[in-house]
Amino acid sequence: MNGVIPDCLTQMIKTKYGADRLAEVLSAAHMERQSFLPGSDIPDADVMKLMGAACRTLGISEGQAAEAFGEYWCLTYAARIYKADFAGVPNARQFLLQMKRVHERVTQWIPNARPPVFEFLETAPNKLTMKYISSRNLQNIWLGCVRGVGIAFNEKLAIRKLDSSSVEITFG
């Protein structure tokens, strides 16, 4: 998995809960490092171990962790390191629609990158069906990020789960 995911997760924990709590999470995950290099390939199992340790140590559910991650990702982390992807995008809908292209670009400059693939179906002017395709089963993190996009663009998004990999998003 791209190092930006665990890097964002550790930065979010440190910012929201403090350095001492991050140290507890890392200890519970049997990890020593506090930072991960963006673009590096981190084993999926290590990232999942870190996420699980964060949930147990901080006393939060996987859904709550995913929500916090998605909000921090969109408002702080990605907004800083992927500025160009946010620039000139007028709304949450357009931002989500460009994610397929962004992830295609990532596969070109990061060795071994396996980002999720997204499929979209525009069902109405204010509705979009979004499908998440990945063998990693990180649907909670994906949904947390979709909600984070709504917050980043100051838009209310109604998200209705259609199945384990598809949601209908109503904008506004």
C-alpha positions as CSV (number, residue, x, y, z in Angstrom):
1,M,0.0,0.0,0.0
2,N,1.2,3.5,-0.7
3,G,3.1,5.0,2.3
4,V,0.8,8.0,2.2
5,I,-2.0,6.0,3.8
6,P,-0.1,5.0,7.0
7,D,1.7,8.4,7.0
8,C,-1.7,10.2,7.0
9,L,-3.1,7.8,9.6
10,T,-0.2,8.4,12.0
11,Q,-0.3,12.2,11.5
12,M,-4.0,12.2,12.1
13,I,-3.6,10.2,15.4
14,K,-0.8,12.6,16.5
15,T,-2.8,15.7,15.7
16,K,-6.1,14.5,17.1
17,Y,-5.0,12.4,20.1
18,G,-1.4,13.5,20.8
19,A,2.1,12.1,20.4
20,D,1.7,9.9,23.5
21,R,-1.4,8.2,22.1
22,L,0.4,7.7,18.8
23,A,3.3,6.0,20.6
24,E,0.7,3.7,22.3
25,V,-0.9,2.8,19.0
26,L,2.5,2.1,17.4
27,S,3.5,-0.1,20.3
28,A,0.2,-2.0,20.1
29,A,0.8,-2.5,16.4
30,H,4.4,-3.6,17.2
31,M,5.8,-0.9,15.0
32,E,8.6,1.5,15.8
33,R,8.5,4.1,13.1
34,Q,6.3,7.1,13.4
35,S,6.5,8.2,9.8
36,F,6.2,6.5,6.4
37,L,7.5,7.8,3.1
38,P,4.9,8.8,0.6
39,G,5.3,6.6,-2.5
40,S,6.9,3.8,-0.5
41,D,5.3,0.4,-0.7
42,I,4.1,-0.7,2.8
43,P,2.7,-4.2,3.2
44,D,-1.1,-4.1,3.4
45,A,-1.0,-6.3,6.5
46,D,1.1,-3.7,8.3
47,V,-1.3,-0.9,7.5
48,M,-4.3,-3.0,8.6
49,K,-2.4,-3.9,11.8
50,L,-1.8,-0.2,12.5
51,M,-5.5,0.6,11.8
52,G,-6.6,-2.2,14.1
53,A,-4.2,-1.0,16.9
54,A,-5.5,2.5,16.5
55,C,-9.1,1.3,17.0
56,R,-8.3,-0.8,20.0
57,T,-6.0,1.7,21.7
58,L,-8.2,4.8,21.1
59,G,-11.4,3.0,21.8
60,I,-13.0,3.8,18.5
61,S,-14.8,1.6,16.0
62,E,-13.4,0.9,12.5
63,G,-16.1,3.2,11.1
64,Q,-15.2,6.0,13.4
65,A,-11.5,5.6,12.5
66,A,-12.4,5.6,8.8
67,E,-14.5,8.8,9.2
68,A,-11.6,10.5,11.1
69,F,-9.1,9.4,8.5
70,G,-11.3,10.5,5.6
71,E,-11.8,13.9,7.1
72,Y,-8.1,14.4,7.9
73,W,-7.1,13.1,4.5
74,C,-9.3,15.5,2.6
75,L,-9.0,18.6,4.8
76,T,-5.4,18.4,5.8
77,Y,-3.1,15.7,4.3
78,A,-4.2,15.4,0.7
79,A,-5.1,19.0,0.5
80,R,-1.4,19.8,1.3
81,I,0.4,17.1,-0.8
82,Y,-2.0,16.9,-3.7
83,K,-2.8,20.6,-4.1
84,A,-3.0,20.4,-7.9
85,D,-5.8,17.8,-7.6
86,F,-7.9,20.2,-5.6
87,A,-7.0,23.4,-7.6
88,G,-9.8,24.6,-9.8
89,V,-12.2,21.8,-8.9
90,P,-15.6,23.6,-8.2
91,N,-17.4,21.0,-6.2
92,A,-17.5,17.6,-4.5
93,R,-19.0,15.9,-7.5
94,Q,-16.3,17.0,-9.9
95,F,-13.6,16.1,-7.4
96,L,-14.9,12.5,-7.0
97,L,-15.3,12.1,-10.8
98,Q,-11.6,13.0,-11.3
99,M,-10.4,10.3,-8.8
100,K,-10.3,7.6,-11.5
101,R,-7.9,9.8,-13.5
102,V,-5.8,10.7,-10.4
103,H,-5.4,7.0,-9.4
104,E,-4.5,6.1,-13.0
105,R,-1.7,8.7,-12.8
106,V,-0.5,7.4,-9.5
107,T,0.1,4.0,-11.0
108,Q,2.5,5.6,-13.5
109,W,4.8,7.2,-11.0
110,I,4.7,4.8,-8.0
111,P,6.2,1.4,-8.5
112,N,3.9,-1.5,-7.5
113,A,1.0,0.9,-7.0
114,R,-2.4,-0.8,-6.8
115,P,-4.9,2.0,-6.0
116,P,-8.6,1.3,-6.1
117,V,-10.4,1.8,-9.4
118,F,-13.7,3.7,-9.4
119,E,-16.6,3.4,-11.8
120,F,-19.3,6.1,-12.0
121,L,-22.8,6.2,-13.2
122,E,-24.4,9.7,-13.3
123,T,-28.1,8.9,-12.5
124,A,-29.4,12.4,-12.1
125,P,-28.0,16.0,-12.0
126,N,-27.5,15.7,-8.2
127,K,-26.9,11.9,-8.0
128,L,-23.9,9.7,-8.7
129,T,-23.4,6.0,-8.2
130,M,-19.8,5.3,-7.3
131,K,-18.3,1.8,-7.4
132,Y,-15.1,0.9,-5.5
133,I,-13.1,-1.9,-7.1
134,S,-10.2,-3.2,-5.0
135,S,-9.0,-6.5,-3.6
136,R,-8.0,-4.7,-0.4
137,N,-11.6,-4.4,1.0
138,L,-11.0,-0.9,2.4
139,Q,-14.6,0.2,1.9
140,N,-14.8,1.9,5.2
141,I,-11.8,4.1,4.4
142,W,-13.2,4.8,1.0
143,L,-16.5,5.9,2.5
144,G,-14.7,8.0,5.1
145,C,-12.9,9.7,2.2
146,V,-16.1,10.3,0.3
147,R,-17.6,12.0,3.4
148,G,-14.4,14.0,3.8
149,V,-14.7,15.3,0.2
150,G,-18.2,16.6,1.1
151,I,-16.7,18.4,4.2
152,A,-13.7,19.7,2.2
153,F,-16.1,21.3,-0.3
154,N,-18.6,22.4,2.4
155,E,-21.3,20.3,0.8
156,K,-23.9,18.0,2.3
157,L,-23.6,14.6,0.8
158,A,-26.2,11.9,1.4
159,I,-24.5,8.5,0.9
160,R,-26.6,5.4,0.5
161,K,-24.9,2.1,0.4
162,L,-26.2,0.0,-2.5
163,D,-24.0,-3.1,-1.9
164,S,-20.6,-3.9,-0.4
165,S,-18.8,-1.9,-3.2
166,S,-21.3,0.7,-4.5
167,V,-22.9,3.8,-3.1
168,E,-25.3,6.4,-4.3
169,I,-24.3,9.9,-3.5
170,T,-26.8,12.7,-3.5
171,F,-25.2,16.2,-3.6
172,G,-26.8,19.2,-1.9
